[in-house]
Amino acid sequence: MIEVKDLTKDYGPRRAIDKLNFSISKGDVVGFLGPNGAGKSTTMKIITGFMAPSHGNASVAGFDVFENPLEVKKRIGYLPEIPPVYADMFVRDYLRYVAALKQVPKEKIETCVNNAIEKTNLGDVQKRLIHHLSKGFKQRVGIAQAIVSDPEVLILDEPTVGLDPKQVAEIRELIKALKGQHTIILSTHILPEVEATCEKVIIINKGKIVAEDSIQNLAALDKGQVRLHVRLRKDVEDMKKVLSGVGAVTGVQLGASRKEWNIDLKGGEEAVENVSSQLVTAGYGLLELSQAKRDLEDVFLKLTYGQQDRGGEA
């Protein structure tokens, strides 16, 4: 459905993306994940035809993005980070306008608008000015304009940025509801977003792809690594120093207080026993030791920032 080959974009001397190669099959829901400034939005703009690459090419449904731009745009619904809505238009009128721009046949426009309104739950506000809507509803209108032509591919760039927790949950449920109806690319730096909605992940960092796989397989990258959560009776000022004699320890992270720590180590039961023995011998009073779950966030941090712990001391 989507093929990207050696895609490169330079802004003067700065290379934003560097020889990206990936493919996305029909019906896939893919998270395009990376830290701010990694090149996510640049890639999305090239795929949607909003920006030309410096080198390489991209195709959608067999059509080259720049040799056949109209054919590509017929097949893509795009929600940029800032929804492209006209604040002085009524919701329904705006969606009619977008459908016409996307060359939906006149006899099908009302049906397509009705479907978009139904899928995005905009029925109660369809006769209101967009200017008067909350940010969450404006985001829904942005998604509605992306799907009003019933495109094969749906590209959503940071769809929940700036929304409150309730609005975030609503948009996530909406994206889940669109699964199976479209090939979806979700470009974001928010990990829970990807875990909640996607099946496959492409991780980009400094303009290069550093991982591409299913969420389950990526989460298993740290096989052989263990994260321990420990709770102690006494404060520990420098856990790294306390465990310096345990060679299996690869990182430490401060928890809710100096009495709680997360400890990363390589190895099995012997390594865990060495950690507990060291803490008890040092007189800190071991009250709790449990194995914590390692997840996509750990993998993401390791691949993009070169670290295995989430802040704290290392």
Secondary structure, DSSP 8 states (H G I E B T S, - for coil): -EEEEEEEEEETTEEEEEEEEEEE-TT-EEEEE--TTSSHHHHHHHHTTSS--SEEEEEETTEETTTSHHHHHHTEEEE-SS----TTSBHHHHHHHHHHHTT--HHHHHHHHHHHHHHTT-GGGTTSBGGGS-HHHHHHHHHHHHHTT--SEEEEESTTTT--HHHHHHHHHHHHHTBTTBEEEEEES-HHHHHHH-SEEEEEETTEEEEEEEHHHHHGGGTTEEEEEEEESS--S-HHHHTTT-TTEEEEEE-SSTTEEEEEEESSHHHHHHHHHHHHHTT--EEEEEEE---HHHHHHHHHHS-SS-SS--
